Amino acid sequence: MTTSGKPEDAGKTDSAGLACPTCGEPAAPPAEKGGRSPRPFCSRRCADIDLGRWFQERYAIPAVEGADDSIVESLAGAGRPPEQE
């Protein structure tokens, strides 16, 4: 990895075109029937690094604030019935 935190080899991919999201190396091959594979990561180590980042809350899914009831009240006050489900 570079000092910027971005993979040096970010352009490398496997035969299916997948690159490890942690280090940029080609992804591990698909598992044999009944087997296990760290795919889309290149190794179990990179999968564990990614899981640790989730636990440390370095990744976040943006939250949307709840609906504001004042919108419904303003529609009702304007003579428009609120939409029904």
C-alpha positions as CSV (number, residue, x, y, z in Angstrom):
1,M,0.0,0.0,0.0
2,T,1.0,3.6,-0.5
3,T,1.3,6.2,2.2
4,S,-2.0,7.6,1.0
5,G,-3.8,4.4,2.0
6,K,-4.7,3.5,-1.5
7,P,-3.5,0.2,-3.0
8,E,-0.5,0.4,-5.3
9,D,-1.8,-2.3,-7.6
10,A,-5.4,-1.2,-7.7
11,G,-5.7,-2.1,-11.4
12,K,-5.0,-5.9,-10.9
13,T,-8.0,-8.2,-11.4
14,D,-8.7,-11.9,-11.6
15,S,-10.1,-13.7,-14.6
16,A,-13.6,-12.6,-13.6
17,G,-12.5,-9.0,-13.3
18,L,-12.6,-8.8,-9.5
19,A,-9.9,-7.0,-7.5
20,C,-9.6,-7.4,-3.7
21,P,-11.3,-4.3,-2.2
22,T,-8.7,-4.2,0.6
23,C,-5.4,-4.4,-1.3
24,G,-6.2,-4.4,-5.0
25,E,-4.7,-7.9,-5.7
26,P,-6.7,-10.3,-7.9
27,A,-9.6,-11.9,-5.9
28,A,-9.4,-15.5,-4.7
29,P,-10.9,-18.1,-7.1
30,P,-14.4,-19.2,-6.4
31,A,-14.8,-22.0,-3.9
32,E,-15.1,-25.6,-5.0
33,K,-18.4,-27.2,-4.4
34,G,-18.9,-27.4,-0.6
35,G,-15.7,-25.4,0.0
36,R,-15.1,-21.9,1.3
37,S,-13.4,-18.9,-0.4
38,P,-12.6,-15.4,0.9
39,R,-13.9,-14.0,-2.4
40,P,-14.3,-11.1,-3.2
41,F,-11.1,-10.7,-1.2
42,C,-7.7,-12.2,-2.1
43,S,-7.2,-13.8,1.2
44,R,-8.7,-14.4,4.6
45,R,-6.4,-11.7,6.0
46,C,-7.8,-9.0,3.7
47,A,-11.4,-10.2,4.6
48,D,-10.5,-9.8,8.3
49,I,-9.0,-6.3,7.8
50,D,-12.2,-5.3,6.1
51,L,-14.4,-6.7,8.9
52,G,-12.2,-4.8,11.4
53,R,-12.8,-1.6,9.6
54,W,-16.6,-2.2,9.9
55,F,-16.2,-2.9,13.6
56,Q,-14.2,0.3,14.0
57,E,-17.0,2.2,12.2
58,R,-14.6,3.4,9.5
59,Y,-17.3,2.5,7.0
60,A,-20.8,4.0,7.4
61,I,-24.1,3.8,5.5
62,P,-25.6,7.2,5.4
63,A,-28.8,7.5,7.4
64,V,-31.9,9.4,6.3
65,E,-33.7,11.4,8.9
66,G,-37.3,10.3,9.7
67,A,-40.2,11.9,8.0
68,D,-41.2,15.3,9.3
69,D,-44.9,15.4,10.4
70,S,-45.0,19.1,9.6
71,I,-45.1,18.2,5.9
72,V,-48.3,16.2,6.4
73,E,-49.8,19.0,8.5
74,S,-49.0,21.6,5.9
75,L,-50.6,19.5,3.1
76,A,-53.7,19.0,5.2
77,G,-53.9,22.7,6.0
78,A,-53.7,23.6,2.3
79,G,-56.8,21.6,1.5
80,R,-55.0,18.7,0.0
81,P,-55.7,15.3,1.6
82,P,-52.6,13.4,2.6
83,E,-51.7,10.5,0.3
84,Q,-53.1,7.2,1.5
85,E,-51.2,3.9,1.3
